[in-house]
Amino acid sequence: MISPDAARLVDVAEASGGLFGPDPRGLYDAWDEFTGWAAGASIDFAADGTPVVVEELGPPSPDPRQVFAIGLNYRDHADESGMGYPDSPATFTKWVGSFTGPVGDLVLPAATVDWEAELVVVIGRRAARVAAADAWSYVAGLTVGQDYSERTLQLAGPAPQFSLGKSFPGFAPQGPWLVTPDEVADPDNLAIECRINGEIMQKSATGRLIFSVPDLVERLSSVVPLTPGDVIFTGTPAGVGGARKPARFLKAGDVVETTIEGIGTLRQVCVPAN
């Protein structure tokens, strides 16, 4: 648990006297109990907290049971991809082996690695056939994500390999914080931006999603129950490298920074594979 200024953190297991363990999965499984405890807990971050080292943080939900990723979820991204707007969420996965924390190196396995800034949702309660109107109550929090994609493998035919091409180690950084929906001004409309070496590549807002967070929870939970700690990558806006003319991909030395309003910033430095 982190102080509001994100400067110091407290060990939940210790602060709760063992009521909650140190395992994040267990915390999501008891999310209602945890948030109830946290609302009434008296914690002195200045006295009890330890300084946050962002480079040491992992993803907010490091071992989800299920990972959902949504493609073509901004009209401008569908336009730049030369594809029609979907009638239902285009869903694939990113395997957990690609998960990593918010700051670190990104190893480039090939010459066609692309960027995709995304809002990431973490589920806090079991959700089965949930209506969009109730969906936010099933969300534990929001975080920043990158859906790095190796385009050559991703688009290899005849059947594209979306999940494989997006699941190399380090291809799913998330963080730095998990922010509850009530802590942002408008969880349905957050500014999102990706910069490479300081140059803005993507600049949009989550209010432009084709399928909003509540829509995604409704549609996904109508097929498969969502479980606590599950992760949803909600899609990326226009500005990816593969759609540029000429195409632009990441190279060693590039610094990628991804920011979402009210949540924080990811930062990866691209390095060559050994």
C-alpha positions in Angstrom: 0.0 0.0 0.0 1.4 3.4 -1.0 1.0 6.8 0.4 -1.0 9.4 -1.6 2.1 11.2 -2.8 3.6 7.8 -3.9 6.7 8.5 -1.9 6.5 5.8 0.8 4.9 2.4 1.1 3.7 0.1 3.9 3.7 -3.7 4.1 0.0 -4.7 4.2 0.7 -8.0 5.9 2.5 -6.2 8.7 0.2 -3.3 9.0 -2.9 -5.5 9.2 -1.3 -7.7 11.8 -1.4 -10.7 9.5 -5.1 -10.2 8.5 -3.9 -10.0 4.9 -0.9 -11.9 3.5 1.9 -10.6 1.3 0.6 -12.4 -1.9 -1.1 -10.0 -4.3 -3.4 -12.8 -5.6 -4.7 -13.4 -2.1 -5.3 -9.7 -1.7 -7.5 -9.5 -4.8 -9.4 -12.6 -3.6 -10.2 -10.7 -0.5 -10.6 -7.3 -2.2 -13.8 -6.2 -0.5 -12.4 -7.1 3.0 -9.1 -5.4 2.2 -10.7 -2.1 1.0 -13.0 -2.1 4.0 -9.9 -2.5 6.3 -7.9 0.1 4.4 -10.7 2.7 4.6 -10.5 2.5 8.4 -6.8 1.8 8.9 -4.7 4.4 10.7 -1.4 4.3 8.9 1.4 6.8 9.4 3.3 6.6 6.2 5.9 9.1 7.4 6.8 7.1 10.4 6.1 3.5 9.2 6.6 3.7 5.5 9.7 3.0 3.5 10.9 4.9 0.4 9.5 3.6 -2.9 12.1 2.5 -5.4 10.1 2.4 -8.6 12.7 0.3 -10.4 12.0 -2.5 -7.9 8.2 -2.5 -8.4 6.5 -5.4 -10.3 3.2 -5.3 -12.1 0.2 -4.6 -9.8 -1.3 -8.1 -10.5 1.7 -10.3 -11.2 0.0 -13.7 -11.7 -3.5 -13.2 -12.9 -5.6 -16.3 -13.6 -6.7 -14.7 -16.9 -5.3 -12.0 -19.2 -7.5 -10.3 -21.8 -6.2 -7.9 -24.5 -8.4 -6.0 -26.8 -7.5 -5.0 -30.4 -8.9 -2.2 -32.6 -10.6 -0.5 -29.7 -10.1 3.1 -30.9 -11.6 4.1 -34.2 -8.4 6.1 -35.2 -6.3 3.0 -34.6 -8.6 0.9 -36.7 -8.4 3.6 -39.4 -4.6 3.6 -39.4 -4.6 -0.2 -39.5 -6.9 -0.2 -42.6 -9.5 -2.3 -40.8 -13.2 -1.9 -40.1 -14.6 -1.1 -36.7 -15.4 -4.3 -34.7 -19.0 -5.2 -33.7 -17.6 -7.0 -30.6 -14.3 -6.7 -28.8 -11.4 -8.3 -30.7 -9.9 -10.3 -27.9 -6.6 -12.1 -27.5 -4.2 -12.7 -24.6 -0.7 -11.8 -23.4 0.9 -14.6 -21.5 2.1 -13.8 -18.0 5.7 -14.6 -18.9 5.6 -11.2 -20.6 4.7 -9.3 -17.4 7.1 -6.9 -15.8 7.2 -3.8 -13.7 7.0 -0.2 -14.8 10.7 0.7 -15.2 13.5 -1.2 -16.8 15.1 -2.5 -20.0 13.1 -3.7 -23.0 15.0 -6.4 -24.9 14.3 -6.2 -28.6 14.1 -9.8 -30.0 13.8 -8.6 -33.6 13.8 -5.4 -35.8 10.0 -4.9 -35.9 9.0 -4.3 -32.3 6.2 -1.7 -32.0 4.6 0.2 -29.1 1.0 0.4 -27.9 0.1 2.6 -24.9 -2.9 1.1 -23.0 -5.1 1.6 -20.0 -5.0 -1.7 -18.0 -7.9 -2.8 -15.7 -7.5 -5.2 -12.8 -10.6 -7.0 -11.6 -11.4 -7.0 -7.9 -14.5 -9.3 -7.6 -15.8 -12.3 -9.4 -17.8 -11.0 -12.3 -20.3 -13.3 -14.2 -22.8 -11.8 -16.6 -22.3 -8.3 -15.2 -24.3 -5.4 -16.7 -22.2 -2.4 -17.9 -24.1 -0.2 -15.4 -22.6 -2.2 -12.5 -19.2 -2.9 -14.0 -17.1 -0.3 -12.2 -17.9 -1.9 -8.9 -16.1 -5.1 -10.1 -12.9 -3.2 -10.9 -10.1 -3.2 -8.3 -8.1 -0.5 -10.0 -6.5 0.9 -13.1 -2.9 1.0 -14.1 -0.7 2.0 -17.1 0.4 -0.7 -19.6 2.3 -1.2 -22.8 1.3 -3.9 -25.3 4.7 -4.2 -27.0 4.3 -6.2 -30.2 6.8 -7.9 -32.5 4.9 -7.3 -35.7 6.6 -9.9 -38.0 5.6 -12.8 -35.7 2.2 -11.2 -34.8 1.1 -10.9 -38.4 2.7 -14.1 -39.8 0.0 -16.1 -41.7 -2.2 -17.7 -42.6 -3.5 -17.3 -39.1 -2.0 -14.3 -37.3 -0.1 -15.0 -34.0 -1.3 -12.1 -32.0 -0.7 -13.7 -28.6 2.7 -15.0 -29.3 3.9 -11.8 -31.1 2.9 -9.8 -28.0 4.3 -12.1 -25.3 8.1 -11.9 -25.4 9.7 -11.3 -22.0 9.1 -7.7 -20.9 6.4 -7.0 -23.5 3.7 -6.3 -20.9 5.1 -3.7 -18.4 2.5 -2.3 -16.0 2.4 0.1 -13.2 3.7 2.0 -11.4 0.5 2.2 -9.3 -2.9 0.5 -9.1 -5.3 3.4 -8.7 -8.9 2.8 -7.6 -11.5 4.3 -9.9 -12.7 6.7 -7.3 -9.2 8.3 -7.1 -9.3 9.6 -10.7 -11.3 12.6 -11.9 -13.2 10.6 -14.5 -12.3 6.9 -14.9 -14.2 6.8 -18.3 -12.0 9.6 -19.8 -8.3 9.7 -19.0 -5.6 11.3 -21.1 -3.1 8.7 -22.5 0.2 9.5 -24.2 3.3 7.6 -25.4 6.6 9.4 -26.1 9.8 8.0 -27.7 12.9 9.9 -26.9 10.7 12.8 -25.8 8.7 12.8 -29.1 4.9 12.3 -28.8 3.9 9.2 -30.7 0.4 8.7 -29.3 -1.9 11.2 -27.7 -5.6 10.5 -26.9 -8.1 9.8 -24.2 -9.8 6.7 -23.0 -13.1 8.4 -23.6 -12.5 7.5 -27.3 -12.6 3.8 -26.7 -15.1 2.0 -28.9 -15.8 -0.4 -26.1 -15.4 1.4 -22.7 -14.2 -0.4 -19.6 -17.8 -1.1 -18.5 -18.7 -2.4 -22.0 -15.6 -4.7 -21.9 -16.5 -6.1 -18.4 -20.1 -6.7 -19.6 -19.1 -8.4 -22.8 -16.2 -10.5 -21.5 -18.1 -11.6 -18.4 -21.0 -12.7 -20.6 -18.7 -15.4 -22.0 -16.4 -16.3 -19.1 -16.5 -15.3 -15.5 -13.8 -12.8 -14.6 -11.9 -13.6 -11.4 -10.1 -11.4 -8.9 -6.8 -10.2 -10.1 -7.6 -10.8 -13.8 -6.0 -8.2 -16.1 -7.6 -6.5 -19.2 -5.5 -4.5 -21.7 -8.1 -2.2 -23.1 -6.6 -1.3 -26.5 -4.4 1.4 -28.0 -5.1 4.7 -29.9 -3.6 5.7 -33.2 0.1 6.4 -33.6 1.7 3.0 -33.6 4.9 2.5 -35.5 3.8 -0.1 -37.9 1.1 2.1 -39.4 3.5 5.0 -40.1 4.8 5.7 -43.6 7.5 4.7 -43.6 7.0 2.3 -40.7 9.0 3.0 -37.6 10.0 0.4 -35.1 12.0 0.5 -31.8 15.8 0.4 -31.9 18.4 0.0 -29.2 18.8 3.2 -27.1 15.2 4.3 -27.6 13.5 5.4 -24.4 9.7 4.8 -24.3 7.6 6.6 -21.8 3.9 5.9 -21.4 1.6 8.1 -19.2 -2.0 8.0 -18.2 -3.6 10.9 -16.4 -4.0 10.4 -12.7 -2.1 7.0 -12.7 1.5 7.5 -13.6 4.3 6.7 -16.1 6.1 3.7 -17.5 9.6 4.0 -18.8 11.6 1.4 -20.8 15.0 1.7 -22.4 15.4 -0.5 -25.5 18.4 -2.8 -25.5 19.5 -5.4 -28.2 19.1 -9.1 -27.6 22.4 -10.9 -26.8 
